[in-house]
Amino acid sequence: MTELKKAAAPSAEPQARSVRVVVLALMITMLLAMLDNLIVGTAMPTIVGDLGGMEHLSWVVTAYTLATAASTPIWGKLGDLYGRKGIFLTSIVIFLVGSVLSGMAQDMSQLIGFRAVQGLGAGGLMVGVMAILGDLVPPRERGKYQGMMAGVMAIAMIGGPLVGGVITDHLGWRWSFYINLPLGAIALAMVTAVLHLPRKERSTAKVDYLGAALLTVGITAIVLVTTWGGTEYAWGSAVIMELIALGVAALVGFLFVETKAAEPIMPLHIFRSRNFSLMSVIGFMAGFVMFGAVLFLPLYQQTVQGANATNSGLLLLPMLLSMMIVSLVAGRITTSTGKYKVFPIVGSVLMVTGLFLLSTMDTGTTRFTSGIYMAVLGAGMGFLMQITMLVAQNSVELKDMGVASSATTLFRTLGSSFGVAIMGALFTGRVQDEMAARGGGGATERSAQLDDASLRQLPDAMRDAYEYAVASGTHIAFLVGGSVAVVALLAALFVKEVPLRGTVKPEAGPDSGGTAPAVTPAAKKSQTV
């Protein structure tokens, strides 16, 4: 027995190194997906100046978001049916093709169309990363990599605007798309070379095209309502009402079709798991809060606290560093103890607390104080962002890993759409009301956001009024965000502590639930990597 252990020991380290190399490739792909919108957002003024079509500006982002959200569940299901590696590589290639075409666009219409192509590929990137990681690393061990994921998110949010500004200023806006090519080539090469998953028999089941179509229509309607409502069209307008009716009808039809389909695009049985359903709710709320905070915090600090807009990514550093550190610590504790229920609860409490603290900011709040408030929110997000995916994947059978990953990602994406729309509408309405009350309504005719140059040109009295209005708008946005986040806390209280799948003895076999691997993770890795 001792000799066998000695013989097995040397092979364990190469296997661990192989997994780390695969995870590195996955993190590069994740960075590719997260950087894109942040880099392109910085380049948008230059793009409009070159291509024109200011009236279609919002569609450059909307087309990408729509395609990403609508394709996410489809990529997840295709990976479950036909094998993850090939589907994942396909999504990377589509994303890179869309990037090249976007960089070559000659007018705004072409750019919008090519951004939709890019978004189709992006829908498979995050889902592929999460599902492959779920295949390779048992949930008990996956906590080790949570810090890496949070670190990638922090790098993207801090570095995206900075990189976008440098590229636009020195290389031209087209390189904000071409920059994806070297990263994508590295990811393609590494995934192709080092990722070896068990050969999967090609499924003979008919693809649920009707379910996919209905889900796509429903998601598209939801995203358009949250994007257009209160901006392009009034919330009570006929267009918004028609979109709501279309979305509801499509989603009801989707639920009916999924009960009849042989291979549903999103099997409804995964929602029978209490933990999976609760994680979907918590993920939705986390997305709602996260993207709302990322949108309004830099605006508040630039307008009220006089920060430099060029370094807007750095303004979020207290929140992002806190999120990364807490995510790393929570992942290590989860791996060593196998316990996780406390983290959604603590994370939700900190998230609610951080939002209510942020809602107290006014024109006299210092950067140090706002930084502490952001760190509290970041700590809450650090406990939640990766734990939601971990518990969701642990709550389903291995054959449903793709759809579980895509559903969790989709709920987080939809949460971000609702968060930006609702918090944005409240913020804009409050700013305009305050400016009108103080005789400065003309300053917000175009929008509730003035850039740094426009702000400096305002008379002192109007600038003071605008600063007060932005602080007031931030207050109402975060107050509502904190109130909504209470739902995540209530959901976290009902999470059940189900043991994480991890190392099991070969002779023990799978558990009664049929979801644990029949071999040890080490043996599984030797088969897959």
N, C-alpha and C positions, 0 to 999 in steps of 0.2 A: 504494500500500500504506500509506504514511504517513497519507494522508487517511482511509483506511478505519479505521485504528487510532484516529485522532482522533475519528472519528464514533462509534466503538464505545465509547470511554472514558466519555463522559457517561452512557451507559445502564448501565454496570456498577455505578455507585454506587447508583442507585435500586433495581436488582435486589438488591444486597447489603442495602440497607435493608429491602426487602420480606421477604427471608429472615429478617432479624433480628426483624422484627415478628411473623412467623409463629412463630419460635422462642420469642419472649416469650409468645405465647399458649399454646404447648405447655408452657412452664415453669409458667405459672399453673395449667394443668390438672394437671400433675404435682404441684404444691404441694397442690392440692385433694385428690388421692388420698392423699398422704402425711400430711397434717395430721389427717385425720379420726379415725383410731384413737387418736392421741395426745391430741387434744382430748377425745374421748369417754371415754377411760380416766380422765382427771382428774375427769370429771363423774360417774363411775359410783357412788360412795358416795351422792351426792345423788339420783341417779336411783332407786337401790334404796330410799332413805328415802321417796321420794314414791310410787313404784309398787308397792313390796313385791316379793315373789318372789325373795328372796335366794338360794333354792335353784337358781334358773335364771340366776343372774348370769353364769356362764361362757358361756352360750349367746348372750349379746349380742355377744360377741367371736367365738365359734366360728361362728355363723351367717354373719357378715360374711366371715370368713376362708375358710370353705368355699365360699361363693358366688363369691368372688373367684378362688380357685384353680381351681375347676371350670370357670368361664366363660372364663378367660384364653386357652386354646388355641382356643376356639371363636371368640372375637372376632378373633383373629389370622387365622384361615382365612377368615372372612366378609369381612374387609378385602381379602384377596388376591382373592377371587372377585368381589365386587360394588363395590369401590372404597372407599378408606379414609375419605374425608371424611364421607360419609353415615353410615357405620358408627361413626366416631369421635363425631360429633355425637349419634347415638342413645345411645351409652354415657354421654355427659355428661348427657343428658336423664333417662335412667333413674336415674343416680346422684342427680340433684337431686330427682326424684320420691321416691326412697327417703329422702332427707334430710328432705323436708317431712313425709312420712308418719311417720317416726321421731320427729320433733319433736311430732307430734300424738298419739302413742301414749297410750292410757289405761291400759294394763296391760302387764306384762312380756311376755306372749305376743304381743301386737301389736307391741311393740318388737322382739322377736326376728324376727318375720316381716318387718317393714319393713327391718330391718338386712340381711336376706338380699337383699331387692330392691336396697338400696343397694350391697351387695357385687357383685351381678350387673353393675351399671354400672361399679363400680370395676375389675372385671376387664378392661374395655376401655380404661380411661384410660391406664395405663402402656404397654400394648401399642400403643395408638394413637399415643402420643407417640413411642415408639421407632421404629415402622414409618414414620410420616410423616417423621420426621427422616431416616431411612434413604433415603426416596425423594427428599427435597429436597437433601440434602447428601451428596456423595461421601465414602466412608470417609476418604480422605486429608485432607479438610477438616473432618471431623466432630470431630476432636480439639479444635478451637477452642471447642466448646460443652461439653466435658466438665466444665470448671470451673463452668459455670452449673448443670449437673445436680447436681454435688456440693454447690454452694452452696444449691440448693433443698433437698436432703436435710438439710444442716446447719441451715438455717432451720426446717425442719419439726420436727426432733428437739429443737432448743433452744426454739423458740417454741411448739410444740404444747402442752406441759404448762402453760406460763405463760399462754398465751391461754385454755386450757381452764379454769384456775383463776379468771382474771378474769371470764370470761363466766359461769361457774357462780355466782360470788359476787355479781355485780352485775346480771345479766340473767336468771338462771335456767337450769337444765340444758337446757331445750328449745332455747335459742339455740346450744348446742353443735352442733346439727344445722342450725338455720336459718342459721348463719354461712356455710354452704356456698353459699347462694343468691347473694349478691353476687359472690363469686369465680367461681361457675359461670356467672353471667350475663355477666360480662366475658369469660370464656373462650369462651362460645358466640358472642358478638357478634364477637370478634376472629377466631375461626376461620372463621366464616361469611363475614366481609367480606374477609379477606386471604389465605385459603388456597385456591389454585386448582390442583388437580392435573389431569393429563391425563384426559380423559373415557375411562372404562373401559367396554368393552362388557359388558353383563350376561351372566354365565356361564350356560350352559344345562346345566351339569353338575348332577347330583343331589347334594344335600347329604348328607354321610356321617353320617346320623342315628345309625346303629348304632354307628359308631366313637365319635361324640361321647358317646353314652349310656354306653358301656363305659368310656371315659376318665373321664367324670364320676363314675361309681361307684367306679372305682379310686382317683381322687384323693380323693374323699370318705372312703373307708375309711382311706386313709393319714393324712389330717389328723385324723380321729377317733381313730385309734390313738395318734398323737403328742399329741393334746389330752387324752384320757381316761386313757392309760396311766400308772399310778402315782399318779393323783389320784382320779378318779371310780371307777376299777376297778383292781385289781391287774394287773400286767403278765401274769401267768399265768392270769388269769380267763377264763372261757368267752367272755365278750363280746369281749375283746381278741383272743383266738384266732380267733373267728369273723370278726371284722373283718379280720384279717390274711389269712385264707383267702379271704374275699370280694374283698379288694383284689388279691391275687395272681391269682385266677381272672379277674377283670375285666381286668386289665392284659395277661394272656396272651391272652385273647380279643380285646382291642383290637389287639395286635400282629398277630394272624392276620387280622382284618378289614381292617387297613390295607394288607396285601399284596394284597387283592382289590379294594378300593374304587377307583372311577374318579377321584374327587377326595378322597383321604384327608384327614381333619381335621388330621393331623400326618404329612406324607409322610416315610416312613422313609428315603428316599434322602438327606435332608439330613444324616443321621448317618453317611453314607459319607465325608463330609469329616472328615478327622482333626482339623483345627482346630476345627470346630464341636463335635464330640464332646468334645474336651478343654476347650473353653470352657464347655460344659454342666457338666462335672465341677468346674471351678474356680468357676463361678458358684454351684453347690450348696454348696461349701465356704465361699465368701465369705458366703453367706446364713446358713449354720450359725453361723459365728463372729460376724458382725455383730450379729445379734439376740440372741445369747447374751450378748455384751458389754454391749449396751444394757440388758438386763434386770438383770444382776448388778452392774455397776459402780456405779450409783447406790445400790443397796441396801448394798453394802459401804461406800461413803463416808458414807452416812447413819448406818449402824449402828456401824461401827468408828471412823470418823474424825469423827463428830459433826457432819456437814454438815446444813444445813437442807433438809428434804424439799421445801419450797415451791420451791426453786430447783434441783430435780433435773435439769432440762434443762441448766443451766449447768455441772453437774458433768462433763458429757461434752465440754465445750468443747475441751480439748486434743486429744482424738481427732478431733473433727469439723473443727476448723480445720486440723489436719495433713492430714486426708483431702482437704479442699477445695483446699488449696494444692498438694499433690502431684498431685492429679487435673488441676488447671489446667496445671501445668508439664509433666506427661506428655502432655497433649493438645497443647500447643504444639509439643513436640519431635516428636510423631508427625506433626503436620501439616507441619512443616518438613523432616523427614527421610524420612517414609514408613516408618520402622522402628518395630517394636513388640515384638519377641520378648523383649527384655530386661526389659520392664515386668512381665509376668506372673511371671517368675523372681524379680526383685528384690522385687516385691510379696508373693509367697508367702514368701520368706525373712523379710521384715520382719513379716509376719503371724504366722508361727510364732514368731519371736523375741519379738514383743510379747506373745503369749499366754503363753509360758513365763516372761517377766518378770513378768507380772501374776499368774502362779501362785505367785510367791515372796512376795506381799504377806501381811503378818500384822498383828497388833494394833499394832505399833510403826511401820508404814510411814507416812511423812508424805504429805500431799497433793501436795507438790511432786514427790516420787519417783513416786507413782502417776500423776501428770500426765505425767511423762516416759514412763513405760511405755505410757500410753494414746496418746501422740503417736506412738510407734513403731508400735503397732497401726494407728492412723489412717493413717499413711504407707503401710503395706502395703495397707490397704483402698483408699486413693486410687489406687494403681497398678492395682488389680484391678477396681473396681466398674464403670467405664465401658469399660475396654479389653475386658472379656469380651463385652459387647454389640457393640462395634465390630468385633472379629475375627469373631464369630459371623455378623454381617450380611454381612461381606466374604466369607464362606465359602460363601454360597449365591447362587443366581441371583436377579435382581431380582423375579421373579414369586413367589418364596417368602419375601420380606422379612417379611411378616406372621407366617407360621408360625415363622420363625426367631426373630423378636422375642418371640413368645408362648412358645415353648419355652424360651428363655433365661430369661425372666421367671418361668416356671413352676418351673424347676429351682431358681432362687434362692428362690422362695417355699417350695417343699418343703424346701429346706435350712434355712430359718429355722424351719419347723415342727419338724424333727428336732432342730435345735440347741437350741431352747427346751425341748423335751421331754427330751432326753437330759441336757443340762447341768442342767436344772431338777431332774430326778429325782436326779442325783448330788448336787447341792447340798442338796436337801431331806433326803435320806438321811443325809448327813454331819452336817448341823446337828442333826438329831434324835438321831443316835448320840452326838454329843459332849455334847449337853444331858443325855441319859440317863446318860451316864458321869459327869457332874458333878452329878447330882442335880437337874437342872432340866428334866426331860422334860416336865413339865406346861406349860411355857411354849410348847411347840410342838404342842399338841394340834390346834389349828385349822389351822395352817400353819407353815412355817418362816420366815415373814416377819412381824415385829411392826412396827406403825407407831410413829411417834415418841412419841406420847402413851403408848402401852402400854409402850414401852421405858423411859420415865422413871419409870413406876410400879413397876418391878421393884426388888427389893432389890439392894444393891450387888453382893453375891456372885453373884446370878443374872444381873445385867446383864453383869458381867465374863465369866461363863461363856457368855452368849449372844454377846457380841462375839467371843470366841475361836472359838465354833462357826461363826459367820458367816464369819470369816476362813478357817477350815479348809474350809468348804463352797466358798468362792470359790476356794481353792487347787485342790481336786480338779476343779471345773468347768473352770477355765482350763487345767489340766494336760491333761485329756482333750481339750479344744478344740484345744490346741496339737498334740497327737499326731494328731488327725484332720486338722488343717490340713496336715500333711506330705503328704497325698495330693494337695493342690492344687499343692505344690511339684514333686512327681513328674510330675504332668500338665503343668505349665508347661515342664518340661525337654524335652518332646516336641513342643512347638508349632513349627510350620514357618513360616518367614518368607515368607509369600505377599504380593506387592506389593498395597498397598491400591488399590482403584479410585479414580481421581482424574482430573485433567485429561488428556485425550488429544487428539491432533491430529485434526481432522476427517477428514483423508485416511487416518488409520491404521485407522479402523474398530474394531469390537470385537475383543477378543483371542480366542485359540483356544478359551478356555474358555466363551465365550459369556456372560460375566457383566459385562463392562465396558460402559458406555454407548457408543453409537455416535456420540454427540455430546459436545462439551465440556460440563462442568458449567455453564459460564456460559450456553451455549445451552439446556441443559436447564432451567435456572432460568427463562430467559425464556419457556419454554413452560409452566412449571408454576406460576409465582408471578405 
